[in-house]
Amino acid sequence: MNFFCFGLNHRTAPIEARERFAGHARSPVLLRHLGCSEVLLLTTCNRVEIYAASDANIANEEIAESLRTDDGPSSKNDLEAFYRKENAECARHLFVSRQDLIPWWLEKPKSSARPSALMPTRVRVETPGRPA
């Protein structure tokens, strides 16, 4: 089984390329027809990525075509914007580079103040029927 990530982002491709290869509802279906047993399509304003598992090695050109949103001709320059990571490198990419997907309310405070200064000094808990 081969686990891989294939995609492009704001560092590797201009906005026009990211829009052209933004993926669509049929992208996972097309990849399953190519031999992927599991497929996840991740799209944000900054990136488009496919995470997939497959027994066969699927060509980058075929994966890119499954993400394509228009019928225009492909060029060699289109493929140069994509990256591909496999197995351990793919897992590392998934867990290390996902910091931008953490909701803002779960992020650690960016203040330079001591952690104790960020915490409330007194918490009052009231239970119905009991004096506080």
C-alpha positions as CSV (number, residue, x, y, z in Angstrom):
1,M,0.0,0.0,0.0
2,N,1.3,3.4,-1.0
3,F,0.2,6.5,1.0
4,F,0.8,9.7,-0.8
5,C,0.0,13.4,-0.9
6,F,-0.1,15.4,-4.2
7,G,-0.9,19.1,-4.3
8,L,0.0,22.7,-4.8
9,N,0.0,25.7,-2.6
10,H,0.5,29.5,-2.6
11,R,4.3,28.9,-2.5
12,T,4.5,26.6,-5.5
13,A,1.7,28.0,-7.8
14,P,0.1,31.3,-8.7
15,I,-3.6,31.8,-7.9
16,E,-4.5,31.1,-11.6
17,A,-3.0,27.5,-11.3
18,R,-4.6,26.9,-7.9
19,E,-8.0,27.9,-9.4
20,R,-7.5,25.7,-12.5
21,F,-6.6,22.7,-10.3
22,A,-9.0,23.4,-7.4
23,G,-10.6,20.0,-7.5
24,H,-14.3,19.3,-7.6
25,A,-16.9,16.8,-6.3
26,R,-15.9,14.1,-8.9
27,S,-12.1,14.3,-8.1
28,P,-12.2,11.5,-5.4
29,V,-14.3,9.4,-7.7
30,L,-11.9,9.8,-10.6
31,L,-9.0,8.9,-8.3
32,R,-10.8,5.7,-7.2
33,H,-11.2,4.7,-10.8
34,L,-7.4,5.2,-11.2
35,G,-6.8,2.7,-8.4
36,C,-6.9,4.7,-5.1
37,S,-8.7,2.8,-2.3
38,E,-8.9,5.8,0.0
39,V,-9.0,9.5,-1.1
40,L,-9.2,12.8,0.8
41,L,-9.4,16.1,-1.1
42,L,-8.3,19.1,1.0
43,T,-8.9,22.5,-0.4
44,T,-8.3,25.9,1.3
45,C,-7.7,29.3,-0.1
46,N,-4.0,28.6,0.0
47,R,-3.7,25.0,-1.1
48,V,-5.2,22.0,-2.9
49,E,-4.1,18.6,-1.8
50,I,-5.0,15.0,-2.4
51,Y,-4.2,12.4,0.3
52,A,-4.7,8.9,-1.0
53,A,-3.8,5.3,-0.5
54,S,-3.2,3.0,-3.5
55,D,-1.7,-0.3,-4.4
56,A,-0.6,1.0,-7.8
57,N,1.7,3.9,-8.5
58,I,-0.5,6.6,-10.1
59,A,1.2,9.1,-12.5
60,N,1.2,12.7,-11.4
61,E,-0.4,13.7,-14.8
62,E,-3.4,11.6,-14.0
63,I,-3.8,13.0,-10.5
64,A,-3.5,16.5,-11.8
65,E,-6.2,15.9,-14.5
66,S,-8.6,14.6,-11.8
67,L,-8.2,18.0,-10.0
68,R,-8.7,20.1,-13.2
69,T,-11.7,22.4,-13.2
70,D,-11.5,23.5,-16.9
71,D,-11.1,21.8,-20.2
72,G,-8.1,23.7,-21.4
73,P,-4.9,22.1,-22.6
74,S,-2.3,21.0,-20.0
75,S,1.2,22.2,-20.1
76,K,4.5,21.0,-18.6
77,N,4.6,24.2,-16.5
78,D,1.3,23.1,-14.8
79,L,2.9,20.0,-13.4
80,E,6.0,21.8,-12.1
81,A,3.9,23.6,-9.5
82,F,2.8,20.3,-7.9
83,Y,4.6,18.4,-5.1
84,R,4.3,14.8,-4.2
85,K,5.2,13.2,-0.9
86,E,5.0,9.5,-0.2
87,N,4.6,7.2,2.8
88,A,6.6,8.6,5.9
89,E,7.3,11.9,4.2
90,C,3.5,12.2,3.4
91,A,2.6,11.5,7.1
92,R,5.2,14.1,8.3
93,H,3.8,16.7,5.8
94,L,0.2,16.0,7.0
95,F,1.0,16.5,10.7
96,V,3.7,19.1,10.6
97,S,2.4,21.5,8.0
98,R,-1.2,21.5,9.2
99,Q,-0.6,24.4,11.6
100,D,-2.6,26.6,9.3
101,L,-5.7,24.4,9.8
102,I,-5.8,24.8,13.6
103,P,-8.8,26.9,14.5
104,W,-7.7,30.3,16.0
105,W,-9.4,29.5,19.3
106,L,-7.2,26.5,19.9
107,E,-4.0,28.3,19.2
108,K,-1.6,29.0,22.0
109,P,-1.5,32.7,23.1
110,K,1.0,34.7,21.1
111,S,1.6,37.1,24.1
112,S,5.0,37.4,25.5
113,A,3.5,37.6,29.0
114,R,4.1,34.9,31.5
115,P,1.5,32.1,31.2
116,S,0.3,32.8,34.8
117,A,-0.5,36.4,33.7
118,L,-2.8,35.0,31.0
119,M,-4.8,32.9,33.4
120,P,-7.6,34.3,35.6
121,T,-6.5,34.8,39.2
122,R,-9.8,33.8,40.7
123,V,-12.5,31.5,39.4
124,R,-15.9,31.5,41.1
125,V,-18.1,28.4,40.5
126,E,-21.7,28.6,41.6
127,T,-23.7,25.4,42.0
128,P,-27.5,25.8,42.2
129,G,-28.8,25.3,45.7
130,R,-25.4,25.9,47.3
131,P,-23.9,29.1,48.5
132,A,-20.7,30.2,46.7
